[in-house]
Amino acid sequence: MPELPIISGQKVIKTLVKLGFVVVRQKGSHVFLQRESDTVTVPLHDPVKKGTLKSILKQANVSLDDFLRVLK
């Protein structure tokens, strides 16, 4: 299994948008994205902690392999 990357919240958002998510709104330093019935909150931290990124991917129903493929 590939290792989780150390990236910023902005990079996470850009990657999720490429995977079909749409930015719904922003409240403070958190951005809310949605795709069909999946809703994800991404903090605008730099960097996003690995545990937080893992939780975001789980909530988004996105595999790590798919995320890394689109990230590159």
Phi, psi and omega per residue, in radians:
M1 nan 2.305 -3.137
P2 -1.162 2.752 -3.131
E3 -1.472 2.578 3.093
L4 -1.176 2.344 3.135
P5 -1.363 2.772 3.033
I6 -1.751 1.832 -3.070
I7 -2.403 2.916 -3.138
S8 -1.427 2.876 3.082
G9 -1.093 -0.633 3.112
Q10 -1.069 -0.720 -3.140
K11 -1.164 -0.664 3.084
V12 -1.078 -0.778 -3.134
I13 -1.094 -0.813 -3.142
K14 -1.036 -0.700 -3.134
T15 -1.196 -0.740 3.125
L16 -1.145 -0.619 3.084
V17 -1.105 -0.690 3.090
K18 -1.129 -0.441 3.128
L19 -1.551 0.122 3.049
G20 1.859 0.015 3.114
F21 -1.415 2.707 3.117
V22 -2.165 2.372 3.077
V23 -1.248 2.103 -3.101
V24 -1.586 -0.839 -3.140
R25 -2.876 3.006 3.080
Q26 -2.352 2.377 3.085
K27 -2.294 1.865 -3.098
G28 1.163 -2.195 -3.112
S29 -1.736 0.418 3.127
H30 -2.207 2.334 -3.136
V31 -1.942 2.347 -3.130
F32 -1.814 2.197 3.127
L33 -2.091 2.672 -3.114
Q34 -2.492 2.505 3.019
R35 -2.518 2.012 -3.078
E36 0.896 -1.991 -3.120
S37 -1.728 0.001 -3.137
D38 -1.574 2.180 3.065
T39 -2.108 2.352 -3.073
V40 -2.322 2.460 3.042
T41 -1.929 2.213 -3.116
V42 -2.068 2.162 3.074
P43 -1.338 2.562 3.121
L44 -1.568 0.853 3.115
H45 -1.549 2.748 3.072
D46 -2.393 1.809 0.024
P47 -1.586 2.883 3.012
V48 -1.399 2.315 -3.140
K49 -1.112 2.626 -3.083
K50 -1.051 -0.704 3.123
G51 -1.130 -0.647 3.099
T52 -1.168 -0.762 3.125
L53 -1.091 -0.719 3.117
K54 -1.078 -0.714 3.116
S55 -1.162 -0.697 3.115
I56 -1.068 -0.803 -3.124
L57 -1.126 -0.650 3.123
K58 -1.156 -0.780 3.123
Q59 -1.117 -0.590 -3.092
A60 -1.444 -0.117 -3.058
N61 0.981 0.773 3.128
V62 -2.062 2.265 3.110
S63 -1.315 2.710 3.120
L64 -1.091 -0.662 3.127
D65 -1.084 -0.781 3.109
D66 -1.107 -0.742 -3.137
F67 -1.077 -0.804 -3.127
L68 -1.175 -0.620 3.124
R69 -1.095 -0.765 -3.125
V70 -1.324 -0.538 -3.133
L71 -1.085 -0.613 -3.078
K72 -1.419 nan nan
